[in-house]
Amino acid sequence: MDAERCPLCGRVLGTVNIDRHHLVPKTFKGKEQFPIHKICHRKIHSVFTERELLHSYHTWEALRAHPDIQTFIAWVANKPAGFYVRTDTSARKKSR
């Protein structure tokens, strides 16, 4: 059986530091959840507001196409499944 993979970065999920992500934010009545690495989940929420997620980044393809997420995926690609470090809020998001 193939190991489950993170829908954002494509790495194997493993058993530690796993969160669940709503493509449509819970704030806007999103119900469907997906297992995702905690570090990947934190990165998504450090880059995008809930409204941006609702209107523009509510698919894995749209998320992966964003330049900040592409840079993050390249950086995290060779990290072990359970790897986690705190993700700071981006300066772009802080300035809103």
C-alpha positions in Angstrom: 0.0 0.0 0.0 1.3 3.5 -0.9 1.9 5.9 1.9 -0.5 8.9 2.1 1.1 12.1 0.8 0.6 15.7 1.7 -1.5 17.4 -1.0 0.6 20.6 -0.8 4.2 19.4 -0.8 3.8 15.8 -2.0 6.0 14.3 0.8 4.8 11.3 2.8 2.6 12.4 5.7 4.0 10.1 8.4 2.4 10.0 11.9 3.5 13.2 13.7 3.0 16.9 13.1 -0.2 16.4 10.9 -3.0 19.0 10.7 -6.2 19.1 8.7 -6.8 21.9 6.2 -10.1 23.2 4.9 -9.7 24.3 1.2 -12.8 26.5 1.9 -12.1 28.0 5.3 -14.3 27.0 8.2 -15.1 30.7 8.6 -17.0 30.5 5.3 -18.7 27.2 6.1 -16.1 24.9 4.6 -16.6 21.3 5.7 -14.2 19.1 3.8 -10.8 18.6 5.5 -7.6 17.2 4.2 -4.6 15.8 6.2 -1.5 17.9 5.6 1.8 18.5 7.3 1.6 21.0 10.1 4.4 23.0 8.6 2.6 23.1 5.2 -0.6 24.1 6.9 1.0 26.9 8.8 2.7 28.2 5.7 -0.6 28.4 3.9 -2.1 30.5 6.7 1.0 32.7 7.0 0.7 33.7 3.3 -3.1 34.0 2.7 -6.0 35.6 4.5 -9.2 33.6 4.9 -10.8 35.7 2.1 -7.9 35.0 -0.3 -8.3 31.3 0.5 -12.0 31.5 -0.2 -11.8 33.5 -3.4 -8.5 32.6 -5.1 -6.7 29.7 -3.3 -9.3 27.1 -2.6 -7.7 24.3 -4.7 -4.4 22.6 -4.2 -3.3 23.6 -7.7 -3.9 27.3 -7.0 -2.0 27.1 -3.8 0.9 25.3 -5.4 1.0 27.9 -8.2 1.7 30.8 -5.9 5.3 31.9 -5.9 5.7 32.0 -2.1 4.3 28.4 -1.9 6.5 27.2 -4.7 9.6 28.5 -2.8 8.4 26.9 0.4 7.8 23.5 -1.4 11.3 23.6 -2.9 12.7 24.3 0.6 10.7 21.6 2.4 11.1 19.0 -0.3 14.0 17.1 1.3 12.9 17.4 4.9 11.7 14.3 6.8 7.9 13.7 7.1 7.7 14.9 10.8 9.8 18.0 10.3 8.4 21.2 11.8 9.7 24.6 12.6 7.5 27.6 13.4 6.3 29.6 10.4 6.3 33.4 10.8 3.5 35.5 9.4 4.7 37.0 6.1 5.4 40.8 6.0 2.9 41.1 3.2 0.1 39.6 5.3 1.0 41.7 8.4 0.7 44.9 6.4 -3.0 44.4 5.6 
